[in-house]
Amino acid sequence: MRGCRLWLGRLTVLNDIKKRGVQDVLIFAIDGLNGFNEAIKAVYPKAEIQRCIVHQIRSSLKFVSWKDRKAVAKDLKSVYSAHNEEDGQLALTEFNDIWGKKYPNITASWQTHWEELATFFKYPDSVRKLIYTTNPIESLNATIKRKTKSKGSFPTEASAFKVMYLATQEQQEKWNRTSIRNWSEIYPQLCIFFSEIMSKYTK
Protein backbone atom coordinates (compact mmCIF):
# COMPACT_ATOMS: atom_id res chain seq x y z
CA MET A 1 0.00 0.00 0.00
CA ARG A 2 2.84 2.40 0.77
CA GLY A 3 4.20 2.06 -2.77
CA CYS A 4 0.73 2.71 -4.15
CA ARG A 5 0.37 5.92 -2.12
CA LEU A 6 3.76 7.12 -3.35
CA TRP A 7 2.72 6.43 -6.94
CA LEU A 8 -0.50 8.40 -6.50
CA GLY A 9 1.43 11.28 -4.93
CA ARG A 10 3.72 11.58 -7.95
CA LEU A 11 0.70 11.32 -10.26
CA THR A 12 -1.10 14.13 -8.43
CA VAL A 13 1.92 16.43 -8.76
CA LEU A 14 2.29 15.76 -12.48
CA ASN A 15 -1.45 16.17 -13.13
CA ASP A 16 -1.32 19.49 -11.31
CA ILE A 17 1.63 20.63 -13.45
CA LYS A 18 -0.25 19.70 -16.60
CA LYS A 19 -3.40 21.52 -15.46
CA ARG A 20 -1.29 24.61 -14.90
CA GLY A 21 -0.27 24.64 -18.55
CA VAL A 22 2.72 22.35 -19.10
CA GLN A 23 1.21 20.24 -21.86
CA ASP A 24 4.40 18.65 -23.16
CA VAL A 25 7.72 17.58 -21.67
CA LEU A 26 10.47 16.17 -23.86
CA ILE A 27 12.74 14.48 -21.31
CA PHE A 28 12.41 13.93 -17.58
CA ALA A 29 15.60 13.56 -15.56
CA ILE A 30 14.64 11.65 -12.41
CA ASP A 31 16.49 10.40 -9.35
CA GLY A 32 14.69 7.06 -8.98
CA LEU A 33 11.86 8.01 -6.61
CA ASN A 34 9.44 5.10 -6.32
CA GLY A 35 6.51 5.40 -8.69
CA PHE A 36 7.77 8.51 -10.48
CA ASN A 37 8.48 6.81 -13.81
CA GLU A 38 5.04 5.16 -13.86
CA ALA A 39 3.38 8.50 -13.11
CA ILE A 40 5.33 10.20 -15.90
CA LYS A 41 4.24 7.57 -18.42
CA ALA A 42 0.62 8.06 -17.36
CA VAL A 43 0.59 11.87 -17.64
CA TYR A 44 3.25 12.51 -20.31
CA PRO A 45 3.35 9.28 -22.35
CA LYS A 46 5.47 10.80 -25.14
CA ALA A 47 8.20 12.04 -22.80
CA GLU A 48 11.44 10.15 -22.39
CA ILE A 49 12.90 9.34 -18.98
CA GLN A 50 16.56 9.57 -18.02
CA ARG A 51 17.54 8.20 -14.62
CA CYS A 52 20.17 10.33 -12.91
CA ILE A 53 23.59 8.83 -13.55
CA VAL A 54 25.09 10.63 -10.56
CA HIS A 55 22.51 9.10 -8.21
CA GLN A 56 23.12 5.69 -9.74
CA ILE A 57 26.86 5.99 -9.18
CA ARG A 58 26.38 7.08 -5.57
CA SER A 59 24.06 4.16 -4.99
CA SER A 60 26.52 1.77 -6.61
CA LEU A 61 29.43 2.95 -4.46
CA LYS A 62 27.47 3.08 -1.22
CA PHE A 63 28.52 -0.35 0.00
CA VAL A 64 31.86 -0.62 -1.78
CA SER A 65 34.88 -0.82 0.51
CA TRP A 66 37.13 2.24 0.56
CA LYS A 67 40.06 0.37 -0.94
CA ASP A 68 37.94 -0.60 -3.97
CA ARG A 69 35.97 2.62 -4.49
CA LYS A 70 38.40 4.32 -6.86
CA ALA A 71 38.77 1.25 -9.08
CA VAL A 72 35.03 0.50 -9.09
CA ALA A 73 34.20 4.12 -9.94
CA LYS A 74 36.70 4.07 -12.80
CA ASP A 75 35.26 0.88 -14.27
CA LEU A 76 31.70 2.21 -13.91
CA LYS A 77 32.71 5.32 -15.83
CA SER A 78 33.44 3.13 -18.83
CA VAL A 79 29.75 2.15 -18.77
CA TYR A 80 28.07 5.56 -18.70
CA SER A 81 30.72 7.31 -20.81
CA ALA A 82 30.49 4.75 -23.61
CA HIS A 83 30.03 5.98 -27.18
CA ASN A 84 26.64 4.31 -27.57
CA GLU A 85 24.27 1.96 -25.78
CA GLU A 86 25.78 -1.19 -27.27
CA ASP A 87 29.24 -0.23 -26.03
CA GLY A 88 27.71 0.67 -22.66
CA GLN A 89 26.18 -2.79 -22.31
CA LEU A 90 29.48 -4.38 -23.27
CA ALA A 91 31.27 -2.27 -20.66
CA LEU A 92 28.72 -3.34 -18.04
CA THR A 93 29.37 -6.99 -18.90
CA GLU A 94 33.11 -6.40 -18.52
CA PHE A 95 32.46 -4.62 -15.22
CA ASN A 96 30.52 -7.62 -14.00
CA ASP A 97 33.35 -9.96 -15.01
CA ILE A 98 35.68 -7.98 -12.75
CA TRP A 99 33.44 -7.04 -9.83
CA GLY A 100 30.35 -9.24 -10.15
CA LYS A 101 31.32 -11.80 -7.53
CA LYS A 102 32.36 -9.23 -4.95
CA TYR A 103 29.62 -6.65 -5.61
CA PRO A 104 26.76 -8.43 -7.44
CA ASN A 105 24.19 -5.81 -6.48
CA ILE A 106 25.89 -3.14 -8.57
CA THR A 107 25.48 -4.91 -11.89
CA ALA A 108 21.99 -6.06 -10.91
CA SER A 109 20.92 -2.47 -10.24
CA TRP A 110 22.29 -1.16 -13.53
CA GLN A 111 20.62 -3.99 -15.43
CA THR A 112 17.29 -3.45 -13.66
CA HIS A 113 17.23 0.26 -14.48
CA TRP A 114 19.07 0.06 -17.80
CA GLU A 115 16.18 1.28 -19.95
CA GLU A 116 16.08 4.59 -18.08
CA LEU A 117 19.85 4.83 -17.57
CA ALA A 118 20.53 4.35 -21.28
CA THR A 119 18.17 6.99 -22.65
CA PHE A 120 20.90 9.59 -23.11
CA PHE A 121 23.04 7.33 -25.33
CA LYS A 122 20.98 8.28 -28.37
CA TYR A 123 21.88 11.97 -28.01
CA PRO A 124 25.05 13.94 -28.73
CA ASP A 125 27.28 14.95 -25.83
CA SER A 126 25.74 18.42 -25.58
CA VAL A 127 22.31 16.95 -24.82
CA ARG A 128 23.72 14.23 -22.58
CA LYS A 129 25.23 16.87 -20.30
CA LEU A 130 21.81 18.47 -19.87
CA ILE A 131 19.94 15.33 -18.84
CA TYR A 132 22.34 12.89 -17.18
CA THR A 133 21.94 14.34 -13.70
CA THR A 134 19.31 15.99 -11.47
CA ASN A 135 21.97 18.08 -9.69
CA PRO A 136 20.42 21.45 -10.68
CA ILE A 137 17.21 20.49 -8.87
CA GLU A 138 19.21 19.21 -5.92
CA SER A 139 20.90 22.61 -5.79
CA LEU A 140 17.48 24.25 -5.61
CA ASN A 141 16.40 21.91 -2.82
CA ALA A 142 19.61 22.64 -0.93
CA THR A 143 19.00 26.40 -1.24
CA ILE A 144 15.45 26.04 0.12
CA LYS A 145 16.64 23.83 2.95
CA ARG A 146 19.39 26.27 3.89
CA LYS A 147 17.01 29.24 3.91
CA THR A 148 14.31 27.54 5.94
CA LYS A 149 16.71 25.92 8.40
CA SER A 150 18.32 29.26 9.25
CA LYS A 151 14.93 30.63 10.34
CA GLY A 152 14.38 27.90 12.92
CA SER A 153 10.59 28.22 13.00
CA PHE A 154 7.85 30.17 11.24
CA PRO A 155 4.89 31.98 12.80
CA THR A 156 2.58 31.03 9.93
CA GLU A 157 2.46 28.68 6.97
CA ALA A 158 2.38 31.69 4.65
CA SER A 159 5.68 32.99 6.03
CA ALA A 160 7.32 29.62 5.33
CA PHE A 161 6.05 29.65 1.76
CA LYS A 162 7.35 33.21 1.32
CA VAL A 163 10.86 32.14 2.28
CA MET A 164 10.64 29.16 -0.07
CA TYR A 165 9.41 31.42 -2.89
CA LEU A 166 12.27 33.88 -2.41
CA ALA A 167 14.78 31.01 -2.34
CA THR A 168 13.35 29.73 -5.61
CA GLN A 169 13.62 33.18 -7.20
CA GLU A 170 17.23 33.45 -6.06
CA GLN A 171 18.09 30.13 -7.68
CA GLN A 172 16.20 31.02 -10.84
CA GLU A 173 18.31 34.15 -11.24
CA LYS A 174 21.41 31.95 -11.20
CA TRP A 175 19.91 29.72 -13.87
CA ASN A 176 19.06 32.76 -16.00
CA ARG A 177 22.65 33.96 -15.79
CA THR A 178 23.98 30.58 -16.87
CA SER A 179 23.60 30.12 -20.61
CA ILE A 180 23.21 26.62 -22.01
CA ARG A 181 26.32 25.68 -23.89
CA ASN A 182 25.95 24.60 -27.52
CA TRP A 183 22.23 25.49 -27.61
CA SER A 184 22.55 26.03 -31.37
CA GLU A 185 23.46 22.33 -31.60
CA ILE A 186 21.00 21.09 -28.98
CA TYR A 187 17.89 22.78 -30.35
CA PRO A 188 17.88 21.20 -33.84
CA GLN A 189 18.64 17.81 -32.30
CA LEU A 190 15.57 18.09 -30.08
CA CYS A 191 13.49 19.24 -33.04
CA ILE A 192 14.43 16.04 -34.88
CA PHE A 193 14.03 13.61 -31.99
CA PHE A 194 10.74 15.17 -30.88
CA SER A 195 9.47 16.44 -34.23
CA GLU A 196 5.78 15.79 -33.46
CA ILE A 197 5.88 17.75 -30.20
CA MET A 198 8.25 20.49 -31.32
CA SER A 199 6.24 21.19 -34.47
CA LYS A 200 3.46 22.56 -32.26
CA TYR A 201 5.77 25.24 -30.89
CA THR A 202 8.01 26.09 -33.84
CA LYS A 203 5.51 26.93 -36.57
N, C-alpha and C positions, 0 to 999 in steps of 0.2 A: 504493500500500500504506500509506503514512503516513496518508492520510486515513481509510482503513479502520480502522487501529489507534486513531486518535483517536475515531472513532465508537464502537468497541467499549468504549473507556475510559469514555466518557460513559454508555453503556448499563449498564456494570457498576456505576457509582456509583448510578444511578437504581434499578436492580434491588435493590441493597443497601438503599437508603432504603425501598423498598417492603416488603422482607422485614422491616425493623425496625418496620413498623407504619403507615407513611404510605400509606394506601390510595388517597386522593384528593387531588388538587391542583387548585385552580380555575384559577389563572393563574400561568404562569412568566414572570418578567422575566429575560431573558437578554442577554448582552453580545455575542453573535455568534460564540461559540466554534464551530469547525468540528465538525459532526456532532451538536451538542447538540440542535438542534430535531428531527432525525430520531430521536434516542434518546428524547426526551420523547414523541413521537407513538407510539413503540413501547411504552413502559411506562405512560404516562398518556394514552391516546388521547382522553379527553374534556376534557383540560385545554387552555386557550388559551395562546398564546405571544405575549408582547409583547417586541419587540426594544428594547433600551435606547436611548432617544432621545438621551441625553447622549453615549453612545458614538458614535452615528451622526453627531452634529454634530461631534464631535472629529475623526472620520475624514474628514468632508466638508471641514473647514477645514485639514486637515493640509498640503495642498499649495497652499493659496491664498496669494497674495502678501500681505504685511502691509498694503499700501495698500488691498486689497480686502476684507480679513477682516471688518471692521465691517459693510460693506454686504451682503456675502454672508450673514453671520450673521443680519442683520436680515431679509433676504428668505427665508431658511430658516425663521425663526420663524413666518412667515405660513403655512407648510406644516403644522408640527406643532401650532400653536395654533389651527388652523381649527376652526370650529364642528362640522363633521362630516366624514366621509371624502370625500364628494363635493367639498366646498369645499377639502379638503386636496389632492386630486388636481388641482383647478383651479389652486391656488396653486403646485403643483409645475410645472405646465405654464407658468405665467407666470414662474416662476423660471428655467426652461430657456430661455424666450424672451430673458431678460436675460443669463444667464450660460452658457448651453449651449455656445456656440462657444468660450469661453475656458476653461471648466471642465466638459467633457462628462462626466467620470467621476462628478461629484457627482450629477447627475440619474440617471445609469445605476445608481448604487448604491441610491438611494432607490427607483427603480422595481423593481430586482431583489428588494429586501427589503420591498417595500411591504406584502405580506400580513401580515407580522409587525410592521411599524412602525405599521400602521393599526388594530391590534386595539383600542387604547384609545379610539378615536373613538366607539364604541358606548356608552361609559359616561359618567356625569356627571363633572364636574370633580373631585369628592372621590375617586372611584375612580381617575381618571387620575393624580392626584398620587401614589397609592400604587404604581402599576405602571410609570410611564414611564421609570424609571431604576433601575439596579442599585447606585446609590451607597451604600446602607446596607451591602451586602455588601462593597463596596470598602473601606468604613471598617473593617469587621471584618478584612479581609485586611491593611490598613495597620497595624492594631493588633498583629496577630500578627507581622508583619514587623518592626515596631519593637521588640517585646519580644525576639524571637529574635536580631535583629541586635546588640542591646546586650550579649548574653551572649558573643558571639564564637564560642565552641565549646561543645559539650556532652559530658560524659563518657560518657553512655549515650543510647540512643534514647529510653528511658523519661523521662529528664530533659527532653529536648526536647519530648516530648508533654505533660509536666506544665506547662511554660511556655505551650504553645499552649492547653491547657485553661484555665488561669487567665486568659489573655488573652481567650478566648471568654466566660468568665464575667463578666469586667469589662465587655465590650461588651454582654452581655445585660442587665446591670443598667441600662445607659444606655437600652436599648430599653424595659425595663420602666417606667422613669421617664417615658418619652415617650408620652403617650396619643395615640391616633389621632384626629385631628380629624374631626368629623362622622361618627363611627361609627354613630350612630343613623340616618343617611341611607345610609351605605355598606352596612350589613348587609342591609336589606330589598332593596336593589338586587341584591346577590349572590344572595339567596334566589330572586329572580325569574329572573335570568340562568342560574343553575345549580340550578334547582328539583329536578331528578332527584338530583343529588349531595347538596344541602343537606337534602333531605327525610330522608335517612338519619341526620342528626345533629341535627335540630330537632324530632323527634317527642317 
